Amino acid sequence: MDLDQLHTFLEIVRLKSFSKAAQTCYRTQPAISAQVRQLEQELNTTLFERLGTKIALTMAGRIFAEYCEQILELRKRAQDAINELERVPRGELVMAANEATCIYVLPRVFAEFKKQFPNVQLLVDRSYGTRVVQAVLDNQADFGITQLPVQEKKLQVVKIHTDEIKLLVPFSHKLASKPYVTPQDLIGELLLLPKTGTTRARLNEWLDPIEGEMTISMELDSTEMIKRFVMADLGLSFLAVSHCAEELAAKRLAAISLAPEPMIRRVGLIYRRDKSLSKAALGFIQVTLENSGMGEALIAAGPRLPGAAGS
């Protein structure tokens, strides 16, 4: 067996499909099937059970998959160790994060990292919520940037950014001058909510007292769409203040804290605890810690609300 066969096998396991694995491996499906047959002949066992159009790993297949992951990880460590012999780190790092985080939280991180590590290619995998966590767990990404908390013992979690989720309204809206809003203030208003994710789950909990009286006009999965729709007076929404600083400064939008306590958003850098970190990876962690924490001042400057902790 060779490393290419092991990679092909793990792609089939990951995608649960011979045809999809053929696409990601840039091969035909017969070629993929032939590689699996060769492995099964060499191991003298069956690796997959064919259940109609679906496939599942046999017990032998599950055991073999664990060893395949270890073998390919050792290969990567060997390559990383060789790369470390060079004076200037090179190679690539893959980071999973959503688009808004890349645009509003990480530009300085990317710029400084490229300045310090010009020969390391930084690849961004646009993912959301649990997909970010899964990409890191599956070794599809070296790092992930996601909203905390993350409950996964296999991951190291480092808080890198904090800001506040506020109600977003047109600058001339009747609520714009209020220091804070309660769910009851939104009865009769059209609401534009994020489709999924940690923020949506927290908003659902906050809005629970008016569940039967609120009006959800649209569910959106784009930060830019949310801002433009609010500015077009299509409804009110909720965003992290770091994602709309330009519009707030230009008085195109206004942002109001939620009561009785501000809804604080914490963003973390995640990576596998058992992962061998190259010099470039360690450098990325350091650069991220030094250049991403611009949200603390926004919270410190915010209004103190009745019922909030410490008031």
Residue frames as qw, qx, qy, qz and C-alpha x, y, z in Angstrom:
[[0.000, 0.889, 0.459, 0.000, 0.00, 0.00, 0.00],
 [0.416, 0.222, -0.022, 0.881, 1.10, 3.58, -0.57],
 [0.048, -0.330, -0.404, 0.852, 0.21, 6.95, 0.96],
 [0.301, 0.042, -0.363, -0.881, -1.99, 7.89, -1.99],
 [0.468, -0.276, -0.802, -0.249, -4.17, 4.84, -1.36],
 [0.302, -0.384, -0.672, 0.556, -4.47, 5.78, 2.30],
 [0.085, 0.222, 0.052, -0.970, -5.47, 9.34, 1.40],
 [0.406, -0.090, -0.597, -0.686, -8.09, 8.03, -1.04],
 [0.431, -0.326, -0.837, 0.089, -9.47, 5.63, 1.57],
 [0.178, -0.391, -0.510, 0.745, -9.84, 8.42, 4.17],
 [0.213, 0.103, -0.209, -0.949, -11.55, 10.68, 1.63],
 [0.466, -0.240, -0.739, -0.422, -14.15, 7.96, 1.03],
 [0.387, -0.388, -0.730, 0.409, -14.59, 7.60, 4.80],
 [0.066, -0.275, -0.231, 0.931, -14.93, 11.38, 5.25],
 [0.340, 0.136, -0.279, -0.888, -17.39, 11.90, 2.40],
 [0.562, 0.142, 0.743, -0.334, -19.18, 8.53, 2.75],
 [0.707, 0.635, 0.170, -0.261, -19.16, 8.27, -1.03],
 [0.711, -0.037, 0.462, 0.528, -16.93, 6.77, -3.72],
 [0.414, 0.704, 0.381, 0.434, -18.15, 9.26, -6.33],
 [0.154, -0.984, -0.005, -0.083, -17.55, 12.34, -4.16],
 [0.647, -0.573, 0.364, 0.346, -14.11, 11.06, -3.17],
 [0.684, 0.301, 0.437, 0.501, -13.31, 10.60, -6.86],
 [0.198, 0.906, 0.191, 0.322, -14.02, 14.31, -7.40],
 [0.364, -0.912, 0.190, 0.013, -11.88, 15.54, -4.50],
 [0.687, -0.389, 0.506, 0.347, -9.03, 13.19, -5.47],
 [0.358, 0.683, -0.355, -0.529, -9.32, 14.16, -9.18],
 [0.108, -0.180, 0.953, 0.218, -9.78, 10.55, -10.28],
 [0.579, -0.106, -0.520, -0.619, -12.48, 8.48, -11.89],
 [0.749, -0.349, 0.288, -0.484, -14.76, 6.40, -9.71],
 [0.973, 0.130, -0.190, 0.013, -13.44, 3.10, -11.21],
 [0.487, 0.506, -0.497, 0.510, -9.90, 4.20, -10.28],
 [0.359, -0.502, 0.446, -0.648, -11.03, 4.93, -6.71],
 [0.928, -0.138, 0.086, -0.336, -12.75, 1.55, -6.49],
 [0.843, 0.338, -0.366, 0.203, -9.62, -0.18, -7.80],
 [0.145, 0.559, -0.559, 0.595, -7.49, 1.42, -5.07],
 [0.641, -0.362, 0.376, -0.563, -9.89, 0.16, -2.39],
 [0.980, 0.090, -0.106, -0.139, -9.86, -3.35, -3.89],
 [0.605, 0.483, -0.502, 0.387, -6.06, -3.34, -3.81],
 [0.194, -0.502, 0.549, -0.640, -6.11, -2.35, -0.14],
 [0.839, -0.186, 0.213, -0.465, -8.67, -5.03, 0.70],
 [0.919, 0.264, -0.289, 0.048, -6.62, -7.67, -1.14],
 [0.383, 0.516, -0.564, 0.519, -3.44, -6.64, 0.67],
 [0.325, -0.368, 0.543, -0.681, -5.16, -6.58, 4.07],
 [0.281, -0.097, -0.947, -0.122, -7.17, -9.71, 3.27],
 [0.039, 0.457, 0.710, -0.535, -10.37, -8.16, 4.59],
 [0.098, 0.693, 0.538, 0.470, -13.40, -6.11, 3.56],
 [0.233, -0.060, -0.263, 0.934, -13.20, -2.41, 4.45],
 [0.358, 0.067, 0.018, -0.931, -16.65, -1.24, 3.32],
 [0.314, 0.363, 0.868, -0.128, -20.13, -2.69, 3.44],
 [0.132, -0.057, -0.445, -0.884, -22.23, -1.74, 0.39],
 [0.188, 0.431, 0.766, -0.438, -25.80, -1.06, 1.52],
 [0.411, 0.788, 0.459, -0.004, -27.64, -0.25, -1.70],
 [0.398, 0.801, 0.012, 0.448, -26.47, 3.22, -2.71],
 [0.347, -0.869, 0.265, -0.234, -24.86, 3.79, 0.70],
 [0.709, 0.263, -0.567, 0.326, -21.60, 2.54, 2.20],
 [0.586, -0.759, 0.160, -0.234, -20.46, 1.94, 5.77],
 [0.173, 0.609, -0.751, 0.187, -17.17, 0.91, 7.32],
 [0.857, -0.190, -0.480, -0.006, -16.76, -2.64, 8.56],
 [0.673, -0.727, 0.059, 0.120, -15.12, -3.18, 11.93],
 [0.765, -0.055, 0.229, 0.600, -11.84, -3.81, 10.10],
 [0.323, 0.673, 0.248, 0.617, -12.42, -0.62, 8.13],
 [0.342, -0.914, -0.065, -0.207, -12.88, 1.45, 11.30],
 [0.761, -0.516, 0.179, 0.351, -9.66, 0.06, 12.79],
 [0.665, 0.228, 0.300, 0.645, -7.75, 0.67, 9.55],
 [0.113, 0.862, 0.217, 0.444, -9.07, 4.25, 9.31],
 [0.514, -0.853, 0.053, 0.074, -7.59, 5.07, 12.73],
 [0.733, -0.299, 0.328, 0.516, -4.16, 3.82, 11.67],
 [0.494, 0.569, 0.351, 0.555, -4.42, 5.63, 8.32],
 [0.115, -0.962, -0.101, -0.225, -4.95, 8.93, 10.12],
 [0.635, -0.693, 0.230, 0.252, -1.92, 8.29, 12.31],
 [0.735, 0.068, 0.390, 0.551, 0.25, 7.35, 9.32],
 [0.331, 0.722, 0.290, 0.534, -0.69, 10.48, 7.35],
 [0.324, -0.942, -0.003, -0.083, -0.27, 12.68, 10.43],
 [0.732, -0.456, 0.298, 0.409, 3.23, 11.21, 10.95],
 [0.607, 0.387, 0.363, 0.592, 4.00, 11.96, 7.31],
 [0.044, 0.911, 0.169, 0.374, 2.91, 15.58, 7.83],
 [0.561, -0.808, 0.130, 0.127, 5.01, 15.82, 11.01],
 [0.769, -0.110, 0.331, 0.536, 8.03, 14.49, 9.15],
 [0.413, 0.626, 0.305, 0.587, 7.55, 17.09, 6.43],
 [0.239, -0.946, -0.080, -0.202, 7.07, 19.84, 9.02],
 [0.718, -0.587, 0.192, 0.319, 10.25, 18.75, 10.81],
 [0.667, 0.176, 0.343, 0.638, 12.20, 18.92, 7.55],
 [0.157, 0.826, 0.261, 0.475, 10.74, 22.34, 6.79],
 [0.472, -0.880, -0.026, 0.050, 11.89, 23.54, 10.20],
 [0.765, -0.189, 0.187, 0.587, 15.48, 22.90, 9.13],
 [0.380, 0.566, 0.259, 0.684, 15.18, 25.86, 6.80],
 [0.222, -0.086, -0.302, 0.923, 15.84, 29.32, 8.15],
 [0.368, 0.067, -0.016, -0.927, 12.58, 30.73, 6.79],
 [0.455, 0.221, 0.819, -0.270, 9.40, 28.66, 7.41],
 [0.336, 0.185, -0.503, -0.774, 7.41, 27.76, 4.32],
 [0.002, 0.246, 0.969, -0.005, 4.38, 25.69, 3.44],
 [0.317, -0.410, -0.364, -0.774, 0.72, 26.45, 4.12],
 [0.079, 0.154, 0.761, -0.626, -1.72, 26.90, 6.97],
 [0.249, -0.426, -0.672, -0.553, -5.47, 26.35, 6.58],
 [0.067, 0.112, 0.549, -0.825, -7.84, 28.39, 8.74],
 [0.128, -0.527, -0.781, -0.309, -11.61, 27.89, 8.99],
 [0.032, -0.360, -0.386, 0.849, -13.67, 30.99, 9.79],
 [0.327, 0.743, 0.583, -0.026, -16.81, 32.77, 8.66],
 [0.440, 0.571, 0.232, 0.653, -16.59, 35.65, 6.20],
 [0.219, -0.920, -0.109, -0.305, -17.56, 38.39, 8.67],
 [0.723, -0.623, 0.128, 0.268, -14.79, 37.39, 11.09],
 [0.708, 0.114, 0.280, 0.638, -12.25, 37.48, 8.26],
 [0.226, 0.718, 0.256, 0.606, -13.43, 40.93, 7.16],
 [0.274, -0.851, -0.046, -0.446, -13.90, 42.66, 10.51],
 [0.737, -0.656, 0.161, 0.005, -11.67, 40.89, 13.04],
 [0.868, -0.195, 0.308, 0.338, -8.69, 39.41, 11.20],
 [0.566, 0.800, -0.015, 0.201, -7.32, 41.83, 8.55],
 [0.106, -0.867, 0.460, -0.159, -4.49, 43.01, 10.82],
 [0.779, -0.308, 0.545, 0.002, -3.73, 39.40, 11.72],
 [0.840, 0.422, 0.289, 0.182, -3.42, 38.39, 8.07],
 [0.354, 0.896, -0.157, 0.216, -1.33, 41.43, 7.17],
 [0.321, -0.776, 0.526, -0.136, 1.11, 41.00, 10.06],
 [0.856, -0.128, 0.498, 0.042, 1.42, 37.26, 9.52],
 [0.766, 0.584, 0.149, 0.223, 2.30, 37.70, 5.84],
 [0.101, 0.921, -0.316, 0.205, 4.87, 40.33, 6.86],
 [0.478, -0.617, 0.613, -0.126, 6.56, 37.95, 9.31],
 [0.611, -0.059, 0.782, 0.111, 6.11, 34.72, 7.30],
 [0.405, 0.568, -0.248, -0.673, 6.14, 35.72, 3.61],
 [0.281, 0.291, -0.854, -0.327, 6.79, 32.18, 2.38],
 [0.148, 0.208, 0.926, -0.280, 3.86, 30.59, 4.23],
 [0.266, -0.247, -0.530, -0.766, 0.60, 30.49, 2.31],
 [0.244, 0.147, 0.669, -0.686, -2.47, 31.20, 4.46],
 [0.240, -0.225, -0.760, -0.561, -5.60, 29.50, 3.09],
 [0.358, 0.018, 0.443, -0.822, -9.05, 30.47, 4.40],
 [0.150, -0.276, -0.920, -0.235, -11.87, 27.91, 4.44],
 [0.355, -0.223, 0.041, -0.907, -15.17, 29.84, 4.73],
 [0.414, -0.278, -0.867, 0.015, -17.18, 27.91, 7.31],
 [0.397, -0.534, 0.020, -0.746, -19.80, 28.63, 9.97],
 [0.711, -0.454, 0.224, -0.489, -20.36, 27.60, 13.58],
 [0.848, -0.260, 0.457, -0.066, -20.09, 23.86, 14.14],
 [0.846, 0.511, 0.011, 0.153, -18.55, 23.41, 10.68],
 [0.158, 0.827, -0.453, 0.293, -15.51, 25.37, 11.87],
 [0.582, -0.504, 0.586, -0.252, -15.10, 23.08, 14.88],
 [0.932, 0.134, 0.332, -0.053, -15.57, 19.96, 12.75],
 [0.643, 0.723, -0.206, 0.149, -13.05, 21.13, 10.15],
 [0.056, -0.731, 0.613, -0.293, -10.38, 21.41, 12.87],
 [0.745, -0.262, 0.560, -0.250, -11.34, 18.09, 14.46],
 [0.904, 0.347, 0.248, 0.000, -11.17, 16.38, 11.05],
 [0.544, -0.396, 0.386, 0.630, -7.76, 17.94, 10.29],
 [0.470, 0.672, 0.445, 0.360, -9.26, 19.74, 7.32],
 [0.075, 0.900, -0.062, 0.424, -8.05, 23.00, 8.90],
 [0.541, 0.149, -0.536, 0.630, -5.06, 23.77, 11.10],
 [0.037, -0.153, -0.465, 0.871, -6.94, 26.51, 12.97],
 [0.080, -0.652, -0.675, -0.336, -10.50, 27.69, 13.42],
 [0.018, -0.055, 0.263, -0.963, -11.94, 31.03, 14.50],
 [0.365, -0.465, -0.726, -0.353, -15.36, 30.64, 16.09],
 [0.396, -0.601, 0.102, -0.686, -17.69, 32.05, 18.73],
 [0.225, 0.113, -0.871, 0.421, -17.19, 30.66, 22.21],
 [0.502, -0.513, 0.695, -0.038, -17.87, 28.55, 24.17],
 [0.685, 0.338, -0.596, -0.247, -16.55, 25.45, 22.40],
 [0.727, -0.388, 0.488, -0.290, -17.09, 22.25, 24.37],
 [0.915, 0.341, -0.215, 0.006, -14.62, 19.81, 22.85],
 [0.704, -0.637, 0.269, 0.163, -11.82, 18.24, 24.91],
 [0.820, 0.157, 0.286, 0.470, -9.67, 17.51, 21.87],
 [0.356, 0.752, 0.145, 0.535, -9.33, 21.23, 21.11],
 [0.408, -0.295, -0.254, 0.826, -7.18, 23.96, 22.59],
 [0.061, 0.847, 0.452, 0.272, -9.22, 27.17, 22.85],
 [0.402, -0.204, -0.146, 0.881, -7.69, 30.66, 23.12],
 [0.124, 0.872, 0.438, -0.178, -9.93, 33.74, 23.46],
 [0.501, 0.064, 0.247, 0.827, -8.77, 36.38, 20.97],
 [0.060, -0.256, -0.247, -0.933, -11.58, 38.91, 20.58],
 [0.047, -0.515, -0.763, 0.388, -14.54, 40.28, 22.52],
 [0.111, -0.129, -0.172, -0.970, -17.33, 42.61, 21.47],
 [0.322, 0.266, 0.643, -0.641, -21.06, 43.10, 21.98],
 [0.051, 0.374, 0.804, 0.459, -24.09, 41.98, 20.02],
 [0.135, 0.331, 0.317, -0.879, -26.56, 44.88, 19.78],
 [0.445, 0.665, 0.589, -0.115, -29.90, 45.69, 18.18],
 [0.279, -0.097, 0.411, 0.863, -29.28, 47.31, 14.79],
 [0.261, 0.764, 0.551, -0.212, -31.76, 49.97, 13.62],
 [0.394, 0.657, 0.220, 0.603, -31.82, 52.76, 10.99],
 [0.339, 0.039, -0.324, 0.882, -30.25, 55.91, 12.45],
 [0.275, -0.232, -0.043, -0.932, -33.60, 57.76, 12.37],
 [0.528, -0.336, -0.761, -0.171, -35.59, 54.94, 14.00],
 [0.480, -0.721, -0.047, -0.498, -37.60, 55.73, 17.14],
 [0.892, -0.429, -0.074, 0.124, -35.52, 53.26, 19.17],
 [0.679, 0.483, -0.205, 0.513, -32.17, 54.72, 18.05],
 [0.022, -0.697, 0.308, -0.647, -31.86, 57.12, 20.99],
 [0.829, -0.508, -0.017, -0.234, -32.58, 54.52, 23.67],
 [0.122, -0.696, 0.698, -0.114, -29.60, 53.40, 25.80],
 [0.126, -0.120, 0.985, -0.010, -30.92, 49.82, 25.85],
 [0.642, -0.028, -0.325, -0.694, -33.89, 47.74, 24.69],
 [0.497, -0.094, 0.800, -0.322, -35.88, 44.87, 26.15],
 [0.157, 0.175, 0.905, 0.355, -37.65, 42.19, 24.12],
 [0.160, 0.696, 0.643, -0.276, -40.96, 43.96, 24.78],
 [0.044, 0.678, -0.133, -0.722, -39.66, 47.04, 22.91],
 [0.007, -0.247, 0.764, 0.596, -39.61, 44.94, 19.72],
 [0.341, 0.458, 0.807, -0.152, -43.27, 43.94, 19.71],
 [0.407, 0.827, 0.274, -0.273, -44.74, 45.21, 16.43],
 [0.052, 0.764, -0.502, -0.403, -41.33, 45.52, 14.73],
 [0.913, 0.374, -0.155, -0.058, -40.18, 43.41, 11.78],
 [0.548, -0.651, 0.508, 0.132, -37.12, 41.36, 12.74],
 [0.721, 0.558, -0.410, -0.033, -34.31, 40.14, 10.47],
 [0.717, -0.560, 0.410, -0.065, -32.58, 37.27, 12.25],
 [0.104, 0.531, -0.816, -0.205, -29.46, 35.23, 11.43],
 [0.780, 0.047, -0.480, -0.399, -30.44, 31.82, 10.07],
 [0.911, -0.216, -0.331, 0.116, -28.34, 29.62, 12.34],
 [0.492, 0.433, -0.431, 0.620, -25.42, 29.63, 14.73],
 [0.421, -0.263, -0.616, 0.612, -24.52, 30.54, 18.31],
 [0.068, 0.029, 0.099, -0.992, -25.78, 34.12, 17.99],
 [0.518, -0.225, -0.478, -0.673, -29.18, 32.92, 16.74],
 [0.597, -0.316, -0.726, 0.128, -29.46, 30.48, 19.64],
 [0.275, -0.223, -0.454, 0.818, -28.69, 33.27, 22.13],
 [0.235, -0.045, -0.139, -0.961, -31.17, 35.62, 20.46],
 [0.549, -0.302, -0.680, -0.380, -33.88, 32.96, 20.56],
 [0.490, -0.360, -0.662, 0.438, -33.39, 32.72, 24.31],
 [0.106, -0.163, -0.202, 0.960, -33.42, 36.52, 24.74],
 [0.358, -0.056, -0.333, -0.870, -36.58, 36.85, 22.60],
 [0.242, -0.213, -0.946, 0.019, -38.36, 33.98, 24.33],
 [0.080, 0.388, 0.592, -0.701, -40.59, 36.29, 26.48],
 [0.435, 0.506, 0.029, -0.744, -42.24, 37.65, 23.30],
 [0.253, -0.087, 0.891, 0.366, -42.14, 34.45, 21.21],
 [0.263, 0.545, 0.795, 0.038, -45.85, 34.60, 20.44],
 [0.119, 0.901, 0.271, -0.318, -45.85, 38.35, 19.71],
 [0.208, -0.608, 0.435, 0.631, -42.72, 38.94, 17.62],
 [0.745, 0.626, 0.143, -0.180, -42.65, 39.09, 13.83],
 [0.522, -0.369, 0.573, 0.512, -39.70, 37.50, 12.01],
 [0.523, 0.712, -0.064, -0.464, -39.65, 39.02, 8.54],
 [0.753, 0.534, -0.384, 0.003, -36.57, 37.21, 7.17],
 [0.799, -0.483, 0.295, 0.206, -33.77, 34.88, 8.20],
 [0.499, 0.823, -0.269, 0.029, -30.43, 35.83, 6.63],
 [0.913, -0.238, 0.069, 0.325, -26.98, 34.25, 6.53],
 [0.568, 0.421, 0.039, 0.706, -24.98, 37.30, 5.39],
 [0.342, -0.543, -0.295, 0.708, -23.69, 40.13, 7.59],
 [0.090, -0.104, 0.303, 0.943, -23.60, 42.53, 4.64],
 [0.228, -0.426, -0.704, -0.521, -27.18, 41.64, 3.68],
 [0.372, -0.637, -0.603, 0.303, -28.35, 42.25, 7.25],
 [0.250, -0.433, -0.085, 0.862, -26.78, 45.72, 7.34],
 [0.033, -0.028, -0.480, -0.876, -28.12, 46.76, 3.94],
 [0.289, -0.505, -0.755, -0.301, -31.63, 45.47, 4.68],
 [0.328, -0.640, -0.487, 0.496, -31.74, 47.38, 7.99],
 [0.155, -0.325, 0.124, 0.925, -30.52, 50.56, 6.24],
 [0.163, -0.179, -0.636, -0.733, -33.27, 50.01, 3.66],
 [0.444, -0.100, 0.359, -0.815, -35.80, 49.97, 6.55],
 [0.656, -0.004, -0.652, -0.381, -36.82, 46.36, 5.88],
 [0.818, -0.468, -0.330, -0.058, -36.59, 45.45, 9.55],
 [0.288, -0.813, 0.453, -0.227, -34.43, 45.48, 12.67],
 [0.896, 0.153, -0.403, 0.111, -31.63, 43.02, 13.31],
 [0.658, -0.716, 0.223, 0.072, -28.74, 42.12, 15.61],
 [0.757, 0.512, -0.251, 0.318, -25.00, 42.26, 14.93],
 [0.698, -0.388, -0.118, 0.590, -21.67, 42.37, 16.70],
 [0.032, 0.954, 0.051, -0.292, -20.66, 46.04, 16.86],
 [0.378, -0.506, 0.551, 0.545, -17.27, 45.29, 15.31],
 [0.435, 0.279, 0.761, 0.392, -19.11, 44.21, 12.15],
 [0.176, 0.807, 0.482, 0.292, -20.85, 47.56, 11.61],
 [0.426, -0.552, -0.127, 0.705, -18.40, 50.16, 12.97],
 [0.216, 0.036, 0.393, 0.893, -18.20, 52.02, 9.64],
 [0.176, -0.566, -0.617, -0.518, -21.97, 52.35, 9.28],
 [0.444, -0.727, -0.452, 0.266, -22.33, 53.46, 12.92],
 [0.399, -0.382, 0.034, 0.833, -19.62, 56.11, 12.54],
 [0.054, 0.140, 0.481, 0.864, -21.31, 57.40, 9.37],
 [0.341, 0.219, 0.469, -0.785, -24.70, 57.53, 11.20],
 [0.487, 0.063, -0.619, -0.612, -26.33, 55.24, 8.69],
 [0.691, -0.313, -0.646, -0.085, -27.16, 52.82, 11.49],
 [0.324, -0.613, 0.431, -0.577, -27.57, 52.93, 15.26],
 [0.621, -0.008, -0.777, 0.104, -26.82, 50.10, 17.70],
 [0.511, -0.573, 0.188, -0.612, -28.55, 49.65, 21.05],
 [0.053, 0.272, -0.912, 0.303, -27.49, 47.36, 23.90],
 [0.621, -0.314, -0.636, -0.334, -29.79, 44.56, 25.00],
 [0.308, -0.418, 0.521, -0.678, -31.22, 44.52, 28.54],
 [0.475, -0.879, 0.011, -0.022, -31.14, 43.42, 31.29],
 [0.606, -0.539, 0.412, 0.416, -27.52, 42.43, 30.48],
 [0.333, 0.692, -0.455, -0.451, -25.36, 43.20, 27.44],
 [0.971, 0.159, 0.176, -0.020, -25.00, 40.24, 25.09],
 [0.166, -0.768, 0.562, 0.260, -21.23, 39.79, 25.01],
 [0.917, 0.391, -0.065, -0.050, -19.69, 37.87, 22.14],
 [0.429, -0.670, 0.576, 0.187, -16.37, 36.09, 22.65],
 [0.808, 0.532, -0.225, -0.115, -14.39, 34.74, 19.72],
 [0.652, -0.554, 0.506, 0.114, -11.68, 32.12, 20.06],
 [0.431, 0.573, -0.666, -0.207, -8.85, 30.55, 18.11],
 [0.877, -0.203, 0.376, -0.219, -9.10, 26.74, 18.19],
 [0.504, 0.528, -0.671, -0.130, -6.70, 23.98, 17.21],
 [0.920, -0.159, -0.350, -0.070, -6.18, 20.32, 18.08],
 [0.541, -0.760, 0.352, -0.076, -4.33, 19.64, 21.33],
 [0.842, -0.184, 0.455, 0.223, -2.52, 16.65, 19.80],
 [0.655, 0.733, 0.088, 0.160, -1.44, 18.50, 16.67],
 [0.679, -0.214, 0.101, 0.695, 2.25, 19.04, 16.01],
 [0.147, 0.961, 0.162, -0.168, 2.70, 22.81, 15.57],
 [0.697, 0.356, 0.077, 0.618, 5.26, 24.11, 13.12],
 [0.334, -0.251, -0.135, 0.899, 7.17, 27.34, 13.60],
 [0.115, -0.235, -0.389, -0.884, 4.71, 29.02, 11.24],
 [0.478, -0.554, -0.635, -0.248, 1.72, 27.69, 13.20],
 [0.504, -0.504, -0.416, 0.564, 3.17, 28.92, 16.48],
 [0.193, -0.063, 0.111, 0.973, 3.82, 32.25, 14.78],
 [0.250, -0.436, -0.550, -0.668, 0.20, 32.45, 13.63],
 [0.511, -0.621, -0.579, 0.134, -1.02, 31.93, 17.21],
 [0.426, -0.393, -0.195, 0.791, 1.26, 34.69, 18.47],
 [0.051, 0.104, 0.320, 0.940, 0.33, 37.12, 15.69],
 [0.343, -0.543, -0.640, -0.422, -3.38, 36.44, 16.25],
 [0.501, -0.609, -0.493, 0.367, -3.11, 37.13, 19.98],
 [0.351, -0.326, -0.033, 0.877, -1.25, 40.39, 19.35],
 [0.021, 0.065, -0.365, -0.928, -3.47, 41.78, 16.57],
 [0.258, -0.380, -0.766, -0.450, -7.08, 40.64, 17.02],
 [0.296, -0.519, -0.698, 0.394, -8.22, 41.94, 20.43],
 [0.068, 0.174, 0.080, 0.979, -9.86, 45.19, 19.39],
 [0.383, -0.542, -0.587, -0.463, -13.27, 44.62, 20.94],
 [0.455, -0.391, -0.613, 0.514, -12.58, 45.21, 24.64],
 [0.089, -0.115, -0.117, 0.982, -12.76, 49.01, 24.37],
 [0.349, -0.281, -0.504, -0.738, -16.18, 48.81, 22.72],
 [0.578, -0.482, -0.659, -0.010, -17.55, 46.96, 25.73],
 [0.425, -0.283, -0.408, 0.757, -15.79, 49.17, 28.27],
 [0.024, 0.006, -0.084, -0.996, -17.38, 52.24, 26.67],
 [0.310, -0.399, -0.721, -0.474, -20.90, 50.81, 26.60],
 [0.426, -0.507, 0.098, -0.743, -23.76, 51.90, 28.89],
 [0.014, 0.048, -0.917, 0.396, -24.38, 50.19, 32.19],
 [0.478, -0.278, -0.550, -0.626, -27.81, 48.64, 32.20],
 [0.603, -0.364, 0.358, -0.613, -30.32, 48.06, 34.99],
 [0.958, -0.076, 0.181, -0.207, -29.96, 44.49, 36.23],
 [0.716, 0.533, -0.414, 0.179, -26.53, 44.03, 34.67],
 [0.835, -0.279, -0.293, 0.374, -23.83, 42.38, 36.76],
 [0.509, -0.073, -0.180, 0.839, -22.06, 44.86, 39.01],
 [0.069, -0.429, -0.181, -0.882, -24.75, 47.59, 38.68]]
